Amino acid sequence: MTHGTRSAGPAAQARHAVVVGGGLAGVTTALALADAGMRVTLLEGRPRLGGLAFSFRRGDLTVDNGQHVYLRCCTAYRWFLDRVEGAALAPLQDRLDVPVLDLARPEGRRLGRLRRDALPVPLHLGRSLATYPHLSLADRARVGRAALALQGLDLADPALDTQDFGSWLAAHGQSARAVEALWDLVGVATLNAVAGDASLALAAMVFKTGLLSDPGAADIGWARVPLGDLHDRLARKALDSAGVRTELRTRVTSVSPDGDGQWTVEVPGETLRADAVVLAVPQREAHDLLPPGALDAPERLLEIGTAPILNVHVVYDRKVLSRPFFTALGSPVQWVFDRTEASGLREGQYLAVSQSAAQDEIDAPTAVLRERYLPELERLLPPARGAEVRDFFVTRERTATFAPAPGVGRLRPGARTKASGLYLAGAWTATGWPATMESAVRSGVSAADAVLGALGRPRPQALFEFEEAA
């Protein structure tokens, strides 16, 4: 893949961009600007890149802080994987297939599947829906009608952001069971909110793009290696190759305009001068770094709420799950992934239980979570009933995503600020997507595009390939 040619001329050397934040948004911005021939400095306060999608060591295991997946329709994140040469390490399913276990049904009849066929939209899901055992015949028919109504919504209509998805579903004949067994099954994992707490605009975007745009759009991909291999190690290698100066453990203390069209960025022990600055940090951090007048209503950034994600990690002495993942009904358990190979575990099995919209549990003591989740896993997975639990631990991201509540759309700023040369990036900015890896990468591309446009520099050819793929 060609990443564009870096110019070595004096004009290119004179243009310097500082990117604050080394998550996916910041790394994307830095790579895009470097590919366009700019001199780039990337500053990250943590000792690693990757933001909230990272790995750490626990004894002999390499553990992801949380289970992250993406879909085939996530063309920007797929561009990112290609750009850091990591696509082969996070492959997609050949075809959407989600095992759904319902504990309310008798053993032997608990498994349902959400699958697609090689047919055009919306027929690609027709057979799966018609045979989905976790919904009544009447519910299946009503789901089909709601999906058609959803397909007819105009995502550009600002009124959608003022409504909640749960009320819209109820008005379109969706029972509580249909919400639990289908709409929230997908929505909670992608939006990090139940339907009643989610903006109709964001929910409609997820379902229209993921399930109703292209037959393969919802095929699921996930990393078969630790996330740190992709978002830190390979990202750092790509940044180094592109000529980006990357400084870790470097916290920015202030960002201010010079008055001569340049910017000053202060870090402990150094003052950097830049033609452009991109704040690719969480919204509250961005608010604190913004100079006066950069946004009309900077306090809106503080009104963007956050939502937690909890991950429960269990290491068994034997294999208890034969599938790569499944999701559950009739249980507090949401999604369960086999992380054995990715973590480097040599014997037994390591499962990660990913719990989105976890407001009620995010601060629960580990002992309480152990008492709650181990019996649930035994109910869902009969082989776990005789297995020894060798390790049990919890990772908590209290501010994992922005809260996709109704009205959040008007709070999300675009890449450009009112201060010439200052830009914003992050999954929380106005990408049109919920807080996903896709949104983070898209925001980085938008910020880079804005910088290049303002400086009169051409876009690198490869940067916007994903737009054509979309």
N, C-alpha and C positions, 0 to 999 in steps of 0.2 A: 504494500500500500504506500502510495506517495503522500508525504506529509507536507509538501510545499517546500520551497527553497528559501533558505534564510539569506537575506542580502547582507553583505559585509561592507557596504558603502558607508560613507560618513553620515548620510542622512539617517540611515537605519540605526547607527550607533548613537546618534543624538537623541533618539526617542526612547525614553525609559519608562516602564510601567512597574508600579509596585502593587502586588496582589497581597491583601491581608487575609489570611485564612487558608489552610491547606486541606480542607475537605474536598469532596468531589467538585463543588462549584469552583473553588479556588484553583485546584489543579487543572481543571478544564480551561479556565480563563488563561492561566499561565501558559499552557501548551498552545492554545490558539493564538495568543499574541506572539509567542516565540516563533511559531510556524509562519507568522506573517512578517518576520524579520525584526521584531522589536527586541530590545534588551529588557529582560524581565527579572525582577526579584520577588520571590515568594516567601512570605513570613508566616510562620506557624508557631503558636505558643506551646503546643504539646511536643513531646519528643518523637512524634511520628506524624505521618500524613494519614488521610482517610476520614477525618471528622468523626461522625457517629457510626461509621461502618468500618470497624477495626477488629483486630485480634490481640490476644495477650496469652502469655504462658501460664499454665497452672500445672505444676509438676512436669510430667512428660507430655501433657496435652497442649495443643495450640487451640485456643477457644475463641470463637467469634463472640463479640459482646451481644449480638442478636442475630437471628436468622434473617437474611435479606434475600428476596427473590426479585426477579424482573420478568417482564413479558416480552413476547416477540414484537409487540407494538412499541416498545421502549427503544425507539431508533437512536435517540441521543446517547443513552447509556451503552447501547451496542456499539456506537461509534467510539465511545470512550474505551471500551474493552479492546476494540481493534487498535486504537491509537497507542495503548500501552502494551499491545501484543499479548493480551490475556484472554481473548475470546474462547480459545480452546479449553481454558480452565474453568469456564462458566457456561457450559453448553445448554441449549434449549431442548425441551422435550421435542420429539418428532411430531407429536400431536397432543393437544390438551387432554390430560387424563388426571382427574382429581378423585382419589378414593375418599368416600365420606362414610364414616362409621356412626351409626345411631344407636346409642346405648339403651334407648327406650324400646327397641325391638328385641325379640328373643335371639339368643346366640344362633348363628347360622343364617340369620336373615338381616344382619345389621349392615351389610356393605352395600352402598350405592355408589354410583360413579357419575361424575360430570365429565363427559367426553365430547369431542367434536368429530364429525365425519368430513370427508373431502367433498363437501357440497358448498354451494354459494350461501352467503348470509341471507336470511336467518336460518336456512334449512340445515346448516352445519351443526346446529345444536338440537334440531327437532327430535331426532331419535333418542338422544340422551334424555331430553326433558320428558318425552312420552313414556320412558321406561324408568324414570327416577323414582325409586320406591319410597322416598322420604316425603313425598307430597301426594295428596289425594288427587284423583282424576280432575275434580273441579278446580283445585288449586293450580294444577298444571295448565289447564286451559286459561285461567285468569293470569298466570305468569306470562303466557304467550301474548295476551292482549296488552299487558303492561309494558312488555318489551317493545312492542310496536309503537305504543304511545311515547315511550322513552326515546325511540329512534326519531320521532317527529319533533322533539324539542330542539330549539335553536340555542346552541351553546353561547352565542353572542348576546343573548337576551339578558340584560342585567337583573331583571326581575327574578331569574332563577336563583340568584345568590341570596335573595331575601327569604326564600322558603326552605323548609327542612325536608329531607328525602323521605323520612318516615311518614309525614302527613301526606305527601304526594302518593306514596305507595298505598296508604289506607284509602285515599280518594279514588285510587284505581283498582280497588277490589282485592288488595293483597292481605291475606290473613296473617295473624301473628306467626303461625307455623311457616307460611311461605317466606316471611321476612327472616325467620331464624334459619330455615333449612336452605335458603338460596341467596336472598339479597344481602343479608348480613354476613353470610359465609364468605362472600367475595368482598363486600364493602368494608367490613371491620379490618380485614387484612390489608386492604389497599388505602383506605381513608384514615385508619386509626380512630374510628368513631362508629357507634351504632347508627342506624338509619335516622333515628329521631334527633340525633345531635349533629347531623351532617348537612352541609349546604347542598341543596338540590343541584346547583351548578356543578359542583365538584363530583357528586355522585353520578350525574348524567354524563359528565365527561369520561369518568372511569368506565361505565358500562357501555356507552356508545363506542368509545375507542377500543376497549378491550374485548367486548363480546359481539358488537354489532357493526364493526367496520370492515373486517377482513376475516376470512375463516380461521387463519392461523394467528390472529392478533393476540389471543390469550394464552398461547403456548407458554409454559413456565420455564424459566431458566434460573439456575442458582450455582453458586461457586462450589466446585468440587475440591477446592483448596481453601485454606484460611483466607478470609477477606483481606488480611494484611498483605498477603502475597500480591493481590491485585491493586489495592488502593494505596499501599505504602511502598512495597518493594519495587513492583513493576512501574508504578507511577513515578517513583523517584528516579528510576533508570531512564524513563522517557523524558523526564524534566532535564536530567543531566545531559542526555543526548541532544536535546533541543537548545542547550546552552543557558538554561534557567539557573540563576543563583537561588538555591533553596536554603533558608535558614530556619532550623527547628529550635524549639525552646526559646523563641524570640517573640516577646509580647510587645505589641505596639502600644505606646502610651498616648500619642496624639497624632492627628492628621490635620494639617492646616494649609490654606492657600498662601502662596508667597506674594501675590499681587502682580507678579510678572508672568502669569499664566502657568506657573509651575506649582508644585506641591512639596511640602516638607512632611516627612514621616519620621517620627521620633521613636527609636527603640533604645533600650539601655545600652549606653556606650557608643551609639552611632546615630547620625542624622542622615537620612536619605532624601535625595531630591528626585522628583519624578515629573514627567509630563502628564501622567495619568495614574490615578489610584483606584483600585477596585476593592471595596469592602466585601469580602466573601465570608462573612461571619454571621452567627445567629442574630436575630432581629434586635435583641436587647443590647448586645455588644455593638452592633452597627449604630444604634441610637446614641450610645455613649460616645462614639468616635466622630459622629457627624458634626461638622462645624456649623455655626448658626447660619440659617437661611438655605441650607442644602435641600431641605424638603419643606413644603408648605405647612404640613402638619406632622412634624416628627413624632409627636406623642402617639400617633396612630400605630407606630411600630410596637409600642408597649401594650397596645390593645389586642395585638395578635396573641391569642392564647396558646398554650402548649398542651400536648397530650403525651402520656407516658406509655412505654412498652416494657413489659417484664419478660424475661426469659428464664425458664427453669431447666437446669441441666442435670441429667441423670446418667450415671455410668453403671451399667449392669455387668455381671460376670459372664453373661452369655448373650447370644442373639435372641431378641424378643420381638423384633419387627423385621418382616421380610421385604417391605416396600421402602422406597426412598423417603416417602412422606405420606401423611394422611391428615384429614381434618375430621373433627368430631362434632356430633350433635348430642343433646341430652347429657352434657357433661361440661364442667367449667373449662376443660381442655379445648383449645382452639386448633392450632396446627402443630404437628409433631414431625420433626425431621431427623433422619439418621445422619449423624455427623462423625461416625466412627472413622472412616477413611480420611476425611479432611483434617481431623484433629491429630492424626498420627497414632491413634490407639491401636495397640497390637493384638489385644485379646479382649473378648467381651464386646459390648456395644454401648455407644454413647448417643443418647437421644437429647435433642433440644426441643423444648416445648415453648412455642412463641405465643405470647399473650398480648394482643393489642388492646387499646382502649382499657388499660389496666388501672384506672383511677382507684378502684376499690381495693386493689392488692399491692400497689407499688411500694407501700411502706410496711407491708405485713412482715413479721419476723420470718426468717428462713425456716425455723422449726414449724411454724404454722403452715407455711407453704408445703413443706415436706409431708405433713399430716394430711393435707388436702389433695396433693397431686399424685403421690405414690399409689394410694388406693384407686384413684381414677385411672391411672395407667394400667394397673392390674385388671380393672374392669374392661378396659378397651383392648388389652393385649393379654390373652390368657397365658402365653409363655412367660410373662413377667411375674406370674404368681409364685413361681418357685425360684425365682432368680434372686441372687444377692445384689444389693445396691452397694457398689464400691465407692461411689462418690455422689454427692448431691449438693449443688450450689446454685446460686441465683445471680443473675446480672440485671441491673435496673437502669433504665434510661428515663429519668423523670421528665425530661424535656425532649423526648425522642423526635417529635414532629410538631409542626404548628397544628393547632386544633382547627379542623375544617368546618367550623361552625357557620351557620347562616350569617351572612354579612361580612365574612372575612375577606371576600373579594375586593371590597372597597378599601380595605386596609393595606393590601399588598402593593408595594410600589414597584414600578418598572426599573429597568437597569439604569436609566439616566436620572441624575439628580439636577437640581437647579444650579449647582456649583459646577462650572465648566471644568471638566477633567476628573470629576469624581463620580464613581459608578457603584452600583450595588449588585451583588450576586448571592445566591442561596436558594434552597428549595422553597423558602417562604416568600420569595419575590413573585411578581405577577407572571408566572409561566403558564397559567391555566391548568396546571396539574396539581394534585395533592402533594404532600410532602414525601416524595419518593426519590430514589437515586436518579430517576429520569428527570425529575424537576430540577434537581441540583445541577446536573450536567447541562440541561437546557438553559438554566440561568447563567451558567458560565459562558456558554456560546453567545447569549444575548449581550452580556457585558462586554465580551471581546469584540463583538460586532459593533457595539456602540463606540468603543474606544477607537477602533480602526476607522469608522466612519468620521468621527470628529477630527482625527489626525490626517484624514485623506489618504489612508493607506489601503491597498487592495486586500480583499478577503483571500486567505489561502484556499486554493481550490478544494482541498480535501475536507475543509472544516464543515461545509454545509452539505456533505453527501447525504447525511441522515435525513435532511429535509426532503430530498428527492425520494428517499426510500419510504418516507412516512405515508 
